């Protein structure tokens, strides 16, 4: 699940660039939302999926703690980036 890291990097770029735009925040939000969409019904963060009976199913490497940590970091960054 690389989406949380991409979102965090987008926020760092957005915060450090004097010419950052609304599209930077939109892209960060897009990657954050993609990360949230991958969280399972049991609130686990899968790293990989396999196709079984026509559906994508998380593999047995769930939850990966570093993936959860990246998602928490992305959440923290999103909170800071949210308009007040």
N, C-alpha and C positions, 0 to 999 in steps of 0.2 A: 504494500500500500504506500505508494510514493506520493500520493496527493497531499497529505498533511505537510510533508517537507516542501513541496512546491509552493503551497500556500504561504508557508512561513517565509520562504525566500522571497516571494512576491511582496510580502509586507515589509521585509527588510529593505528591499529595493524602493518600495513606495515611501518609506519613512526617511530614507537617506538621500533621496533624489529631490532636488529643489523643483524639478520640472515634473514631478509625479502628477498623474492625472486620475480622473475618476475611473478610467478603464483599468488602471493598475489594481484598484480596489475591487472592481468587478471581476477581474481574473482571479484575484486571491479568493474572493467569495465563491467563484465557480469551483476551484480546487477544493475548498473547504467543504462545500456541499457534496462534491463527488466522494469525499472521504466519509462523510456522514452516511451517505447512501450505501456504503459497503458494510456498515456495522450490522451485525446479525440481530435476529429477534432476541437473542440472549445477551445482547450488548457486548459481543466479542468482536475483535478486529482481525479478520482473516488476512493472511498474507497472499494466499493463492487459492484459486478455484479449480475445479474440474467439472466436466460436463457429465451428468448422470441423468438418464431418462429425459433428455431434452432440457434439463435445467442446470444452471451453474450452482454448484454446491461448494461451500468452503472445505478446504482440505483439513487434515487432522492437526495442522500446525496453528491451532487457534486456542487461546489468544497468544499472540506474540507480544511480550511486554514492551519491546522497543517500538512496536507499531502503536500500542496504546500510549506510550510516552510521546510519540510524535503527534498523535491526535490531541492529547492534552496541551502540548505546546502550541499547536495550531489554534486551539480554542482560546488559549491565553492571548495569542497574537490578534485573533479576530476581535476579542473584547476591546483591546487597545485601539484597533482600527475603526471600530464602530463610531459613526457620527454621534456626537452628544447633543 
